[in-house]
Structures are given as structure tokens and as C-alpha cells.
Amino acid sequence: MWLTEARVVDVETGRIQDGASLEIVDGRIRSIQTNPGAGRQFSLGGRYLLPGLISVHTHLSVVYPFSDTDENENPGLTVLRAYERAQDALSAGITTLRCVHELNRADLLLAEAARAGWAKVPRIVGAGRAISTTGGHGDGHGTALADGPEAFREAALAELDAGCSHIKVFITGGIANLGETFDHPEMSREEMQATVGAAADRDTYVVAHAASSEAINWALDAGIRSFEHAYDLDQDTANRMASEGVFLTPTLCVTSSQEWMRWKGFEDFQIEKSREVHPTHLASIRRAVAAGVTMVNGTDYPPGDPIGGTSVAVHEMALMEGAGLHPRLALAGATSNAARLLGLESMIGSIGEGKVADLVAVEQNPLADVSAMREISFVMQAGEVVRDDRSDR
């Protein structure tokens, strides 16, 4: 199969190759040429072609309001809820998801179903259950609970044995629970070190829910390299994160989407807390952008959900641009940089010969303005067309 008349966007250099034809064989890009060879042709009609989007902070099984979570829910129900959201994400152009906690390890179950050919969903890179201290931010949401370095190590190894690809921990509070604060670490240095050690033994890494600077600095000391939220980040910590080459998922939509939260049934105190935190959060991310921290796209909310006429993932991309991130880097956060975080840059995250044919197309140049991503009109995953809005024109 040939994809023809494409304007291929290089998300790493910012260059565009006009009039390209891509040869797709066995789910991968075999060649990129000026003219197509023999075989079936599929014209993109001059659309801009980008790598499929990657969302790195996903909870497919989440329940709204959070207080309705049933930790004893039948896993079949959990997976069905996750399946619907995964399908929505794929239709929205998100071809790879990193999950960072799912009730009943629904991410691992859904990924297994996809490998068996029973479910058409994005590629899932799963964390299984996140690990929380007793009474910490994750308690009550189906997480694994641990207290003390050895308990954290054992809990991390249990998730890795179950098949997860990385470990998620909560090192501070957040905005989901009444009375939580950002400034008090919920894990000790020793607990962080033990968790990182367990992950390193399996050649993987730890991702941390992290609201504020003190806990982030402890985590950097321990070797954690992937951070979520950063609601209250000082400049020195932002500079350190940049110099150490770690990844930050801002999840700006968490504090910028009060109408969406109300529609989904969030509790009033959560909506108000998100509104209150927003100015501090935005200022923190602007510091991180100015420092040159590597940004990746994740939403906390289901990334394929509709919001403001687009998907939550694309909404987050625009919020990142609004915080000062160059359009190319906002695109890279959902493609090439996200792939590097996942260790999958040889497969996905950019368009090149030998790469998996995970692709999306838009009508306008997204390097000029990421709002072009609001109009994704073509989605391909592993060489299979998922959606083409021009097909009936």
C-alpha cells in the first residue's frame, strides 16, 4: 500500500517534505519516495502527515467522581470501561498510551486482549497498579499500598512480575482528595531509592505523581526520571530537571478544565481546588519551559474524550503552547519526546523508513500553529486505516 500526496512533518527538525509517498508493508514504513511504486494507492490529498500521537499520562479505568471508585469491582467491568476509552483515544489519533495506574490492572488485561487480536486499541504501555503509602494520594483507588523501603521494593517487583513496563508512585498529595497539600512529601528518600532500585533491576524506570519542589528534588536524588503535574515548581528545581534530562508531563488540563470537570461529575471541592491551583500551576510550567525541561503530553483525563471541539490530548497540546512551548516542541511532546521516554523511539514517535506506520494527518501546517491538530482527519495504526474523514467526499 502507498500513501501518496503527503506533506511529511519532521517533528524533530521542523522540516516538511512535500509531495511524499510512503510505502506501507506489514505495518511499517518500508520507504519514502517522491513517486509511488506499483500497488494500491491511498491519496492524502496534500494533507500534513505526522506520527501517531502518544499520551503518557492515562487512566482508562478511572471513575468520576473518584469517590464512586469500587476497589472490589469485577475486573471484567473495569476492562470494558477502559476499552471504550481506549477506542475513543485511537479514533482521536492517539496510537500509543502510557497508563500510570489502572484499577484491577485493566491496562495489562486490555493490552493482552489487543495482542490476541480481540481489541482494536492504541498500543498500551502499562504500569498496572500504582504504589501509594497508606493514607497517601493513591489510597482508596485500587493502588498497591506500601510503607517502608522494603515494602515499596516488594510492591514494585510484584507489579513488574505482573507484566507492567514501569512503576508509578505518589510522592506528594494532589487536588483529588480533601485536605491534601503539595508541600509535604508522602514517600521517604529511602522508599524512593528502594523503588528505583527495583525498577533498575528490571531495566525500567519510575514515574512520580509530584506536585512540588522538595519532593521532586528528593526524587531526583533517588533516580526518578519522569514527573507528573509539577503544580508548584520553583526555578532552581526546574533548572535541575532540565540539566538532568528528566521528563515532565505538565497535565495543564487538570487545572484548566473546570467546565469539563463539572460535566463529568467531579465534586465541587475538586473543581474549586483546580481553579485555585491554576495560576500557580501555569507559572510553574512556564518556568519549566523557560528552563528547557523536556515536556511530554499527558492528560490525566481520558485523552480521547471530547473537550471544546477537540480531544483532551490536543487540548493539552494547545495549553502547553500557551505556556510558552514552541509549536514544534508541543508536537514533539506528543510524538518524538514521548517515544524517547517510553524507550520506543526506534519504533514510533517520528516518520521514517523502518518505523511503525502509526500516522495522523491534518489539513493545515501544525508547525505554524498547533491548533491545526484540532482537525485530525486521518488516523492509521500499524499500517491499518482507522479513520479517514475524506473517504466519503
C-alpha positions as CSV (number, residue, x, y, z in Angstrom):
1,M,0.0,0.0,0.0
2,W,1.2,3.5,-0.8
3,L,0.1,6.7,1.0
4,T,0.6,9.4,-1.6
5,E,0.4,13.2,-1.9
6,A,1.6,13.7,1.7
7,R,3.4,16.6,3.3
8,V,5.5,14.8,5.9
9,V,6.2,16.7,9.1
10,D,9.6,16.0,10.8
11,V,8.7,16.8,14.4
12,E,12.4,16.7,15.4
13,T,13.8,19.2,12.9
14,G,10.7,21.2,11.9
15,R,11.1,20.4,8.2
16,I,8.3,19.4,5.9
17,Q,8.8,17.1,2.9
18,D,6.2,18.0,0.2
19,G,4.7,15.5,-2.2
20,A,5.9,12.4,-0.4
21,S,4.8,8.9,-1.0
22,L,5.1,6.3,1.8
23,E,5.2,2.6,1.1
24,I,3.5,0.7,3.9
25,V,4.3,-3.0,4.2
26,D,3.4,-5.3,7.1
27,G,2.5,-2.4,9.3
28,R,5.8,-0.4,8.8
29,I,7.1,2.3,6.5
30,R,9.3,0.5,4.0
31,S,10.3,3.5,2.0
32,I,9.6,7.2,1.5
33,Q,9.8,8.4,-2.1
34,T,8.9,11.2,-4.4
35,N,6.8,8.9,-6.6
36,P,4.9,5.8,-5.6
37,G,5.7,2.4,-7.0
38,A,3.4,-0.4,-8.0
39,G,0.5,-1.3,-5.7
40,R,-2.7,0.1,-4.2
41,Q,-2.6,3.9,-3.6
42,F,-4.3,5.9,-0.9
43,S,-4.1,9.6,-1.5
44,L,-3.8,12.0,1.4
45,G,-4.6,14.9,-1.0
46,G,-1.8,17.2,0.3
47,R,-2.6,16.8,4.0
48,Y,0.2,17.2,6.6
49,L,1.3,13.8,7.9
50,L,2.6,13.4,11.4
51,P,3.4,10.4,13.7
52,G,0.5,9.0,15.6
53,L,0.1,10.8,19.0
54,I,1.4,9.4,22.2
55,S,-0.3,10.2,25.6
56,V,1.9,9.4,28.5
57,H,-0.4,10.0,31.5
58,T,-3.6,8.0,31.1
59,H,-6.1,6.4,33.4
60,L,-8.5,4.4,31.3
61,S,-10.4,2.8,34.2
62,V,-11.0,6.0,36.2
63,V,-14.4,6.6,37.7
64,Y,-16.0,10.0,38.2
65,P,-16.5,11.2,40.8
66,F,-13.5,9.5,42.3
67,S,-15.5,8.7,45.4
68,D,-17.5,6.2,43.4
69,T,-14.5,4.0,42.9
70,D,-15.2,0.4,43.9
71,E,-11.8,-1.2,44.7
72,N,-13.6,-4.6,44.6
73,E,-15.1,-4.1,41.2
74,N,-15.3,-7.1,38.9
75,P,-12.3,-6.8,36.6
76,G,-14.5,-7.5,33.6
77,L,-16.4,-4.3,34.2
78,T,-13.2,-2.4,34.7
79,V,-11.7,-3.6,31.4
80,L,-15.0,-2.8,29.5
81,R,-14.8,0.8,30.8
82,A,-11.2,1.0,29.8
83,Y,-11.8,-0.5,26.4
84,E,-14.3,2.2,25.4
85,R,-12.0,5.0,26.4
86,A,-9.1,3.3,24.6
87,Q,-11.2,3.1,21.4
88,D,-12.1,6.8,21.8
89,A,-8.4,7.6,22.1
90,L,-7.5,5.6,18.9
91,S,-10.2,7.4,16.9
92,A,-8.8,10.7,18.1
93,G,-5.3,9.8,16.7
94,I,-3.7,8.6,19.9
95,T,-1.9,5.4,18.7
96,T,0.1,4.8,21.9
97,L,-0.9,5.2,25.6
98,R,1.2,5.1,28.7
99,C,-1.0,4.1,31.6
100,V,0.0,5.3,35.0
101,H,-2.4,3.3,37.2
102,E,-5.4,1.2,36.4
103,L,-7.9,-0.4,38.7
104,N,-7.5,-4.2,38.5
105,R,-4.5,-3.7,36.2
106,A,-7.0,-3.1,33.4
107,D,-4.2,-1.8,31.2
108,L,-2.4,-5.1,31.2
109,L,-5.5,-7.1,30.6
110,L,-6.5,-4.8,27.7
111,A,-3.0,-5.0,26.2
112,E,-3.2,-8.7,26.3
113,A,-6.6,-8.7,24.5
114,A,-5.1,-6.4,21.9
115,R,-2.2,-8.8,21.3
116,A,-4.6,-11.6,20.8
117,G,-6.5,-9.6,18.2
118,W,-9.6,-9.3,20.3
119,A,-9.5,-5.5,20.8
120,K,-8.6,-2.7,18.5
121,V,-7.0,-0.1,20.8
122,P,-3.8,2.0,21.0
123,R,-0.5,0.4,21.8
124,I,-0.6,0.2,25.6
125,V,2.4,0.6,27.8
126,G,1.1,-0.2,31.2
127,A,2.0,0.4,34.9
128,G,-0.5,-2.0,36.3
129,R,-1.3,-0.6,39.8
130,A,0.4,2.5,41.1
131,I,2.0,2.3,44.6
132,S,1.0,4.6,47.4
133,T,1.7,5.0,51.1
134,T,-1.1,4.1,53.4
135,G,-3.3,7.2,53.6
136,G,-1.4,8.8,50.7
137,H,-2.8,10.3,47.5
138,G,-3.5,6.9,45.9
139,D,-5.1,5.2,48.8
140,G,-8.7,4.2,48.1
141,H,-8.2,4.0,44.3
142,G,-7.2,0.4,43.9
143,T,-3.4,1.1,44.2
144,A,-0.9,-1.2,45.9
145,L,-0.2,0.2,49.4
146,A,3.3,0.1,50.9
147,D,5.1,1.6,53.9
148,G,8.8,1.4,54.3
149,P,11.6,0.8,51.7
150,E,11.3,-3.0,51.7
151,A,7.6,-2.9,51.2
152,F,8.0,-0.5,48.3
153,R,10.6,-2.7,46.7
154,E,8.3,-5.8,47.0
155,A,5.3,-3.9,45.7
156,A,7.3,-2.7,42.7
157,L,8.6,-6.1,41.9
158,A,5.0,-7.5,42.2
159,E,3.8,-5.1,39.5
160,L,6.8,-5.9,37.3
161,D,6.1,-9.6,37.7
162,A,2.5,-8.9,36.6
163,G,3.8,-7.5,33.4
164,C,4.0,-3.8,33.8
165,S,6.5,-1.7,31.9
166,H,7.3,1.0,34.5
167,I,6.4,1.8,38.1
168,K,4.2,4.7,39.2
169,V,4.4,6.2,42.7
170,F,2.8,9.1,44.5
171,I,5.4,11.3,46.2
172,T,3.1,14.2,47.2
173,G,-0.6,15.0,47.6
174,G,-2.6,16.5,44.8
175,I,-6.1,18.1,44.2
176,A,-8.3,15.0,44.2
177,N,-8.6,14.5,48.0
178,L,-10.0,16.9,50.5
179,G,-7.3,18.4,52.8
180,E,-4.3,17.3,50.7
181,T,-1.3,19.6,50.5
182,F,1.6,19.8,47.9
183,D,4.4,20.7,50.2
184,H,4.8,17.5,52.3
185,P,6.5,14.5,50.7
186,E,4.5,11.3,51.0
187,M,7.4,9.0,50.5
188,S,10.8,9.0,52.2
189,R,14.1,9.2,50.3
190,E,14.7,5.6,51.3
191,E,11.3,4.5,49.9
192,M,12.0,6.3,46.6
193,Q,15.5,4.7,46.4
194,A,14.2,1.2,47.0
195,T,11.5,1.7,44.3
196,V,14.1,3.0,41.8
197,G,16.4,0.1,42.6
198,A,13.6,-2.5,42.0
199,A,12.8,-0.9,38.6
200,A,16.5,-0.7,37.7
201,D,16.9,-4.4,38.4
202,R,14.3,-4.9,35.6
203,D,15.9,-2.3,33.3
204,T,13.0,0.2,33.6
205,Y,12.1,3.4,35.4
206,V,9.8,5.1,37.9
207,V,7.3,7.8,37.2
208,A,6.1,10.0,40.0
209,H,3.0,12.0,40.7
210,A,4.8,15.1,42.0
211,A,3.3,18.4,43.0
212,S,6.1,20.4,44.5
213,S,9.8,21.1,44.5
214,E,11.0,19.5,47.8
215,A,9.7,16.0,46.9
216,I,10.9,16.4,43.3
217,N,14.4,17.1,44.5
218,W,14.3,14.0,46.8
219,A,13.1,12.0,43.8
220,L,15.9,13.3,41.5
221,D,18.4,12.3,44.2
222,A,16.8,8.8,44.1
223,G,17.0,8.5,40.3
224,I,13.3,9.1,39.4
225,R,13.3,10.5,35.8
226,S,9.6,11.0,34.9
227,F,7.4,13.5,36.7
228,E,3.7,14.4,36.5
229,H,1.9,17.7,37.2
230,A,4.5,20.0,39.0
231,Y,1.8,22.2,40.3
232,D,4.3,24.3,42.4
233,L,7.8,24.2,40.9
234,D,10.5,26.7,41.7
235,Q,13.1,27.9,39.2
236,D,16.0,26.1,40.8
237,T,14.2,22.8,40.6
238,A,13.2,23.5,37.0
239,N,16.8,24.2,36.1
240,R,17.9,21.0,37.8
241,M,15.3,18.9,36.0
242,A,16.5,20.4,32.7
243,S,20.1,19.8,33.4
244,E,19.5,16.2,34.4
245,G,17.4,15.5,31.3
246,V,14.3,14.2,33.0
247,F,10.8,14.3,31.6
248,L,7.9,16.4,32.8
249,T,4.2,15.8,32.0
250,P,2.5,19.1,32.9
251,T,-1.1,17.9,32.7
252,L,-2.2,21.5,32.4
253,C,-5.7,20.4,31.5
254,V,-6.1,19.2,35.2
255,T,-6.3,22.9,36.3
256,S,-7.7,24.4,33.1
257,S,-10.9,22.4,32.5
258,Q,-13.5,23.2,35.2
259,E,-16.5,23.0,32.8
260,W,-15.3,19.6,31.6
261,M,-14.9,18.5,35.3
262,R,-18.4,19.7,36.1
263,W,-19.8,17.8,33.1
264,K,-18.0,14.6,34.3
265,G,-19.4,14.8,37.8
266,F,-16.4,15.9,39.8
267,E,-17.1,17.1,43.3
268,D,-17.3,20.8,43.9
269,F,-14.2,21.0,46.1
270,Q,-12.1,19.4,43.4
271,I,-13.4,21.8,40.8
272,E,-12.7,24.8,43.1
273,K,-9.2,23.4,44.1
274,S,-8.3,23.1,40.4
275,R,-9.3,26.6,39.8
276,E,-7.4,27.9,42.7
277,V,-4.2,26.0,41.8
278,H,-4.3,27.0,38.1
279,P,-2.3,30.3,38.3
280,T,0.5,28.6,40.3
281,H,0.5,25.6,38.0
282,L,0.7,27.7,34.9
283,A,3.5,29.8,36.3
284,S,5.4,26.6,37.3
285,I,5.1,25.2,33.8
286,R,6.3,28.4,32.3
287,R,9.4,28.2,34.5
288,A,10.0,24.7,33.3
289,V,9.6,25.7,29.7
290,A,12.0,28.6,30.1
291,A,14.5,26.3,31.8
292,G,14.3,23.8,28.9
293,V,12.8,20.9,30.7
294,T,11.8,18.1,28.3
295,M,8.0,18.2,28.1
296,V,5.7,15.3,27.2
297,N,2.0,15.2,26.6
298,G,-0.3,13.5,29.1
299,T,-3.7,14.5,30.3
300,D,-4.7,12.5,33.5
301,Y,-8.2,12.6,32.0
302,P,-9.1,10.1,29.2
303,P,-7.1,11.6,26.3
304,G,-9.7,10.8,23.6
305,D,-12.6,12.4,25.5
306,P,-14.2,15.5,23.8
307,I,-13.5,19.0,25.1
308,G,-14.0,22.3,23.4
309,G,-14.5,20.7,19.9
310,T,-11.4,18.5,20.1
311,S,-9.8,15.8,22.2
312,V,-8.3,16.2,25.6
313,A,-4.9,15.3,24.3
314,V,-5.0,18.0,21.6
315,H,-6.4,20.5,24.2
316,E,-3.4,19.7,26.4
317,M,-1.1,20.4,23.4
318,A,-2.6,23.8,23.0
319,L,-2.3,24.5,26.7
320,M,1.4,23.6,26.5
321,E,1.9,26.0,23.6
322,G,0.1,28.6,25.7
323,A,2.6,28.1,28.5
324,G,5.4,29.2,26.1
325,L,6.3,25.9,24.4
326,H,7.2,26.3,20.7
327,P,4.7,24.6,18.4
328,R,7.3,22.1,17.3
329,L,8.1,21.1,20.9
330,A,4.4,20.9,21.7
331,L,4.1,18.4,18.8
332,A,7.3,16.6,19.9
333,G,5.8,16.2,23.4
334,A,3.1,14.0,21.9
335,T,5.4,12.2,19.5
336,S,9.2,12.0,19.5
337,N,9.9,13.1,23.1
338,A,7.2,10.8,24.3
339,A,8.6,7.9,22.4
340,R,12.0,8.6,23.9
341,L,10.5,8.5,27.4
342,L,8.9,5.1,26.6
343,G,12.1,3.8,25.1
344,L,10.3,3.2,21.8
345,E,11.9,5.8,19.7
346,S,13.2,3.2,17.2
347,M,9.6,2.2,16.5
348,I,7.3,5.2,16.9
349,G,7.3,8.9,17.5
350,S,8.6,10.0,14.1
351,I,8.2,9.2,10.4
352,G,11.0,7.3,8.8
353,E,11.8,4.2,6.9
354,G,11.5,1.1,9.2
355,K,9.3,2.9,11.7
356,V,5.8,1.5,12.6
357,A,3.1,3.1,10.4
358,D,1.3,5.0,13.2
359,L,0.2,8.2,11.5
360,V,-2.2,11.0,11.6
361,A,-3.0,13.8,9.0
362,V,-4.3,17.3,9.3
363,E,-5.4,19.9,6.8
364,Q,-3.1,22.8,7.9
365,N,0.5,23.2,9.0
366,P,0.7,22.3,12.7
367,L,4.3,23.7,12.9
368,A,2.8,27.2,12.4
369,D,0.0,26.7,15.0
370,V,-0.8,23.5,16.9
371,S,-4.5,24.4,16.6
372,A,-4.2,22.6,13.3
373,M,-4.2,19.4,15.3
374,R,-7.8,20.1,16.2
375,E,-8.8,18.9,12.7
376,I,-7.2,15.4,12.6
377,S,-8.9,13.8,9.6
378,F,-6.9,10.6,9.1
379,V,-5.6,8.0,11.6
380,M,-3.5,4.9,10.8
381,Q,-2.2,2.4,13.3
382,A,0.4,-0.2,12.3
383,G,-0.5,0.3,8.7
384,E,-4.2,-0.1,9.1
385,V,-6.5,2.9,8.4
386,V,-8.6,3.6,11.5
387,R,-10.3,6.7,10.2
388,D,-10.4,8.9,7.1
389,D,-12.8,11.7,7.2
390,R,-12.3,12.4,3.5
391,S,-13.3,8.9,2.4
392,D,-16.9,9.9,1.6
393,R,-16.2,13.2,-0.1
